[in-house]
Amino acid sequence: MSLTINRWQRVAKTILLFAGVLAAHPIQAQQMQRFGDYELHYIIIPTTTLQPEIAQRYDIQRGKDRALCNISIIDKSGKGVRSNLEGDTQNLLGQRQDLGFTEVVDGDAVYYLAIIRHADEEVHRLNIDVQTPDGIRTNLRFNQKLYWAE
């Protein structure tokens, strides 16, 4: 049971690190997908919800037209897994953006960050390929409506 608690504590730490001042803005809850012995956790938040110090620390430019995609891969022991991620996002008009993921390692936590530029109330289709060091692969596909946030 302690492994499960530790796993969720790490996930919570990651989310709280980037949440900062979320109380003023509605966002979609974190989501998770299982593959092999791994869990892939993902969330998209407006960059304006990040505290300026946190955004600066991770070289994230805040703006109402920018969202932060945060992905973590966790093994069955609850540790973050360094993985290869490649992906893109496309709006409903077919305008495509490559997602340039940046790896962040913080103790046992490993997460990947990418910025999405968007219009207000724009739906994006995300397509992300993930490969773990042992060759396990998954494809994460989901749609999300993104809003401008001050």
Secondary structure, DSSP 8 states (H G I E B T S, - for coil): -HHHHHHHHHHHHHHHHHHSSGGGS-----EEEEETTEEEEEEEEEGGGS-HHHHHHTT----TTEEEEEEEEE-TTS-B---EEEEEEEETT--EEEE--EEEEETTEEEEEEEEE--TTEEEEEEEEEE-TTS-EEEEEEEEEE----
